[in-house]
Structures are given as C-alpha cells and as structure tokens.
Amino acid sequence: MARIFAHRCVMTYDILLALAFFAFVTVFSPGPNNLMLMASGANFGLKRSVPHLLGVATGFPAMIVLVGLGVMQLFDAYPVSHTILKVASVAYMLWLAWKIANAAPPKEAQADSRPLTYLQAAAFQWVNPKAWSMALGAITLYATTRDLLAIVIVAGVYMLIGSCSATSWTVLGTGIRRLLAKPGRLTVFNWCMAALLLASLVPTFLATT
C-alpha cells in the first residue's frame, strides 16, 4: 500500500507540473481575454481595469468547474446549442471589437466610456471560443476521473496562473498607455487591438470545422 500511495503521489506531482505548464502556455498566449485586458489597461489604466481583470481571473476557473460537472452534456443532448453558441460568440466579439476600435481618448473616456465590469468579464468567458477550447482541453487531459476534486484542482491552477497572466497583460497595456498620449496613436492602437481580437478567433473556428 505504501508503494502504491507513493506512486500515486509522484504521478500527481508530475500531472500538476504538466497542468501548470499547459495552463501557463494557454493563458499567457494572445487571445480575446488578454487583448481586451491590454486594451483596457491602455485606455483606462490599471485601477479602473481591476474589475475586468478579476472577472477574467475568477470567471474562467468557475467556467472550468461548471463545464467539468456536466455543462457539455447539453451540447451532446442538443447539438444545435453548439451552433447557437458560435453565432452568439461571433456577434459579441464583433460588438466588443467595435467598442474597442471606437474607444474615446483617456480624458473623454472618464465620462463617455468605461471598462468591462466584473460580471461582464466573467460572463464573457462563456462566449469566448478560446476559453471553451482551454476548458475542454484541461478537463480532458488533466481531470480524466471527472471527480469534483480533480476538476477543482484544475480550476485552482488556472486561477493562480490566470491571475498572473491577467495582471501582466493589463500592466502591459498600462505601460503602453504612456506611448499613446496623442489621440491619433491611441486610435491606431485601438483599431489594431480590435482587428487582433477578431483574428484571434480564426484558429479556434478553423479547428471546429
């Protein structure tokens, strides 16, 4: 029994390391969340972007738990729901891209626009194709037993590493903000972020076709 327990501990440690690496690569790589956080940092600064940051950092782990506990069974039972999700994702992404592209300069933004709220950022995970791919991949690879503890561990690792990623991308945007003092530069930056936001969806949708 002692040997079996030790073996399981070693395997658990190896799996955790692999999961941490998988989470690091997936959350730090450019995607809708990170591009939006960088744009928020550039347009509104770090302090005003904190609710958005926290919504991403905690909203995605919550999504992992719910998906792991059986949300995907809905797609199996009603395949049309997957199509509805894709259509809703595209529509919402188009709206967000338009919002980013037309964001007001920092001085005007105080009155005319605002960053995403905590609930908006958390809810966004459910229409983010990359988030779905990450959640399904993490659960399939590292929560093979599908028990609650395994799912919670996966979600916990993502919350820890995701918080670092969300903070880093927001701070990066805040640093870039200094270079975007002129409205013309900020406009170009926002349009580039909007274009990259839409382009980030292409690999995900190609993989599902």
Secondary structure, 3 states (H helix, E strand, C coil): CHHHHHHHHHHHHHHHHHHHHHHHHHHHCCCHHHHHHHHHHHHHHHHHHHHHHHHHHHHHHHHHHHHHHHHHHHHHHCCHHHHHHHHHHHHHHHHHHHHHHCCCCHHHHHHHCCCCCHHHHHHHHHHCHHHHHHHHHHHHHHCCCCCHHHHHHHHHHHHHHHHHHHHHHHHHHHHHHHHHCCHHHHHHHHHHHHHHHHHCCHHHHHHCC
